[in-house]
Amino acid sequence: MGSKPDRIGGGYILLARQLLKSGIMEKPPLYLKLWVWMLLQASHTEHGSLKRGQFFTSLDRMRNAMAHKVGFRIIKPTIKEIRGFMDFITISSMAVTMKGIRGTIVTILNYDYFQKFSNYEGHNEGHREGQTKNKEGNNKEGNKGPPCENFLSVISELQSRYQDKGIIDEVFQAISSTRKSNRIADSIKLSILQSWERYPVNQVLAGVRKYLDQKYHHQGKKENYLLGIIRNSNGQEYKSATPGPVFESSGSALLDKVRRGEIRPVIGGQA
């Protein structure tokens, strides 16, 4: 009999078969390759300032990691392709990113849930009594499970970019109206704010203002459509559309518009 092979070094990750039914399978092959690379990069234990499921990277590092050879040529994806992937994983609530001084910290959402043997059906075949059924509530995105605990603190930090908090609250209400439930989860808010982070503040606010003014939410157009508007905005529209001081939200969309000078108040029955 041959000797038992040595243990495999470098550790391992778990891949759920649900990935085959996820939205990432409908994307270019680069997306799946990047996602597996991210799972392999994520720390499996707390390491320095990084928590379990986090790792530090940059766009250039991701491009280099995805390089492949065609004959003697080395082909790398473009920055635009990498950003397209980042938009996908944030909108899909698969991961969030936080900009640092030298790069980006990526947090794989629900890393613990998907990297735990006991959460997989049939993980202990042959010992029926110890089997644990897979938890309900997983959907086709393939990486959604129980909610991440730090949503509110991260949301608050990302919202602090924008002095005009009223318009951010207003656009979240507008996006909520595109759902049958008339609400969006904190995880979706986090994904939306994260997808905006790579654009200048004025560019984001210009896109948001256009989305609201054109009432695209009344047409059922969601946050992906808004992100497209932001990409194509140069930021000048917001500067010209919102002159003067920034106002805190009063809780009334109509009153906020009056205070910003967008509409004239009615006094004595005349406008």
C-alpha positions in Angstrom: 0.0 0.0 0.0 1.2 3.5 -0.8 2.0 5.9 2.0 -0.6 8.5 3.0 0.0 11.7 1.1 1.2 14.8 3.0 -1.3 17.3 4.1 -2.1 20.0 1.6 -0.6 23.3 2.6 -2.1 26.8 2.3 -5.5 26.1 3.8 -8.8 25.9 1.9 -12.1 27.6 1.2 -15.7 26.2 0.9 -17.7 26.9 -2.3 -21.4 26.5 -2.1 -23.1 24.7 -5.0 -25.6 27.5 -4.9 -23.0 29.5 -6.8 -24.0 27.6 -9.9 -27.4 29.3 -9.7 -26.2 32.7 -8.8 -26.1 35.9 -10.9 -22.3 35.7 -11.2 -22.6 32.8 -13.5 -24.4 35.1 -16.0 -21.5 37.5 -16.0 -18.2 37.3 -17.9 -15.7 34.6 -16.7 -13.6 37.3 -15.2 -16.2 37.8 -12.5 -16.1 34.3 -11.2 -12.3 34.2 -11.3 -12.1 37.4 -9.3 -14.7 36.2 -6.8 -12.8 32.9 -6.1 -9.6 34.9 -5.8 -11.2 37.2 -3.2 -12.4 34.2 -1.2 -8.9 32.8 -1.2 -7.4 36.2 -0.2 -9.8 36.8 2.7 -8.4 36.2 6.1 -9.8 33.2 7.9 -8.8 34.6 11.3 -8.4 38.0 12.7 -5.0 39.3 11.6 -3.7 42.7 12.7 -6.4 45.2 11.8 -8.1 42.8 9.5 -11.1 40.8 10.7 -12.2 37.4 9.5 -13.4 37.6 5.9 -11.4 40.8 5.1 -8.3 41.5 3.1 -6.4 44.5 1.7 -6.1 45.1 -2.0 -6.0 47.7 -4.8 -7.3 47.9 -8.4 -3.8 47.4 -9.8 -3.2 44.3 -7.6 -6.5 42.9 -8.8 -5.5 43.5 -12.5 -2.2 41.8 -11.9 -3.8 38.9 -10.2 -6.1 38.4 -13.2 -3.3 38.5 -15.8 -3.1 35.5 -18.1 -1.0 34.6 -21.1 -2.1 34.4 -24.7 0.9 33.0 -26.5 3.8 35.2 -25.4 1.5 38.1 -24.5 0.3 38.9 -21.0 -3.3 40.1 -21.0 -4.7 42.1 -18.1 -8.3 43.2 -17.5 -8.9 46.9 -17.7 -9.7 49.2 -14.8 -13.2 49.6 -16.2 -13.7 45.8 -16.1 -12.5 45.6 -12.5 -14.8 48.4 -11.5 -17.7 46.7 -13.2 -17.0 43.6 -11.1 -16.8 45.7 -7.9 -20.2 47.3 -8.8 -21.7 43.9 -9.2 -20.5 42.5 -5.9 -21.6 45.6 -3.9 -25.0 45.8 -5.5 -25.5 42.1 -5.0 -24.5 42.4 -1.3 -21.7 39.9 -1.7 -19.0 42.2 -0.4 -18.4 45.8 0.6 -15.2 47.9 0.4 -13.7 50.7 2.4 -11.1 53.0 0.9 -7.8 53.3 2.9 -4.6 55.3 2.5 -2.9 52.9 0.2 -5.7 50.8 -1.2 -9.0 49.2 -0.3 -10.2 46.9 2.5 -12.7 44.3 1.1 -15.1 42.6 3.5 -16.8 39.4 2.2 -20.3 39.6 3.6 -21.5 36.5 5.5 -18.1 34.9 5.2 -18.6 33.0 8.5 -21.9 31.6 7.3 -20.6 30.3 4.0 -17.2 29.0 5.4 -18.7 26.9 8.1 -19.1 23.2 7.5 -22.1 22.7 9.8 -24.2 25.1 7.6 -24.0 22.7 4.6 -26.6 20.0 4.1 -25.0 16.5 4.1 -21.7 17.7 5.3 -21.5 14.7 7.6 -22.8 11.9 5.5 -22.6 8.5 7.1 -23.5 10.0 10.5 -27.1 10.9 9.9 -27.7 12.1 13.4 -25.1 14.8 13.1 -26.4 16.3 9.8 -27.4 19.9 9.8 -29.8 21.2 7.2 -29.0 24.2 5.2 -30.6 27.4 6.6 -33.5 28.8 4.6 -33.5 32.3 3.1 -30.6 31.9 0.7 -31.4 33.3 -2.7 -29.9 33.1 -6.2 -27.1 35.7 -5.5 -25.3 32.8 -3.8 -23.7 34.7 -1.0 -26.7 36.2 0.9 -27.5 34.7 4.3 -28.0 36.2 7.7 -27.5 40.0 7.8 -24.1 41.5 8.5 -24.0 43.1 11.9 -22.0 46.3 11.3 -24.3 47.7 8.6 -25.6 50.7 10.5 -22.1 52.0 11.6 -20.7 51.6 8.1 -23.8 53.2 6.5 -23.4 56.2 8.9 -19.7 56.5 8.0 -20.4 56.4 4.2 -23.3 58.9 4.5 -21.0 61.4 6.2 -19.4 62.1 2.8 -22.5 64.1 1.9 -23.3 67.4 3.7 -26.7 67.5 2.1 -28.1 64.6 4.1 -31.7 65.5 3.1 -31.1 64.5 -0.5 -29.6 61.2 0.5 -32.7 60.4 2.6 -34.9 61.5 -0.2 -33.3 59.2 -2.8 -33.4 56.2 -0.4 -37.2 56.9 -0.1 -37.5 57.1 -3.8 -35.6 53.8 -4.3 -37.8 52.2 -1.6 -40.8 53.1 -3.7 -39.6 50.8 -6.5 -40.2 47.8 -4.2 -43.5 46.1 -3.5 -42.7 46.3 0.2 -42.0 50.1 -0.1 -38.8 49.6 1.8 -35.1 48.6 1.3 -33.0 46.7 3.7 -29.9 48.2 5.4 -27.7 45.8 3.4 -29.1 47.4 0.2 -28.4 50.9 1.5 -24.9 49.8 2.3 -24.4 48.4 -1.2 -25.8 51.6 -2.8 -23.5 53.9 -0.8 -20.6 51.7 -1.5 -21.1 51.8 -5.2 -21.1 55.6 -5.1 -17.9 55.8 -3.1 -15.6 55.7 -6.1 -17.2 58.9 -7.6 -16.6 62.5 -6.4 -19.3 63.8 -4.1 -20.6 66.4 -6.5 -20.9 63.8 -9.3 -22.9 61.6 -7.0 -25.2 64.4 -5.9 -25.7 65.6 -9.5 -26.8 62.1 -10.5 -29.1 61.8 -7.5 -30.7 65.2 -8.2 -31.3 64.2 -11.9 -32.8 60.8 -10.8 -35.2 62.6 -8.4 -36.1 65.5 -10.7 -36.9 63.2 -13.6 -38.9 60.9 -11.3 -37.2 57.8 -12.6 -38.3 55.9 -9.5 -41.9 56.4 -10.7 -41.0 54.4 -13.7 -39.7 51.6 -11.5 -36.0 52.3 -12.3 -33.9 51.2 -9.4 -30.4 51.9 -8.0 -28.6 50.3 -10.9 -30.2 53.0 -13.2 -29.2 55.7 -10.8 -25.6 54.4 -10.8 -25.6 54.7 -14.5 -26.7 58.4 -14.2 -23.9 59.0 -11.7 -21.3 57.5 -14.0 -22.3 59.8 -16.8 -22.6 63.0 -14.7 -19.8 65.6 -14.5 -21.0 67.1 -11.2 -21.7 70.5 -12.7 -25.4 70.0 -12.6 -25.5 69.7 -8.9 -23.5 72.9 -8.4 -25.9 74.9 -10.5 -29.0 73.2 -9.2 -28.2 73.7 -5.5 -26.7 77.2 -5.0 -26.4 78.7 -1.6 -26.1 77.1 1.8 -26.7 73.4 2.6 -29.8 72.7 4.7 -30.4 69.9 7.1 -33.5 67.9 6.3 -36.7 69.1 8.0 -38.4 65.7 7.6 -40.7 67.2 4.9 -39.6 66.8 1.3 -41.8 69.8 0.3 -40.5 72.1 3.0 -36.9 71.1 2.1 -37.5 72.1 -1.5 -38.8 75.5 -0.4 -35.8 76.0 1.9 -33.4 75.1 -1.0 -35.2 77.6 -3.3 -36.4 74.9 -5.7 -40.0 76.0 -5.4 -41.7 79.3 -4.2 -43.9 79.2 -1.2 -47.6 80.1 -1.6 -48.4 83.3 0.4 -51.9 84.8 0.7 -53.2 82.4 -2.0 -50.7 83.7 -4.7 -47.4 82.1 -5.7 
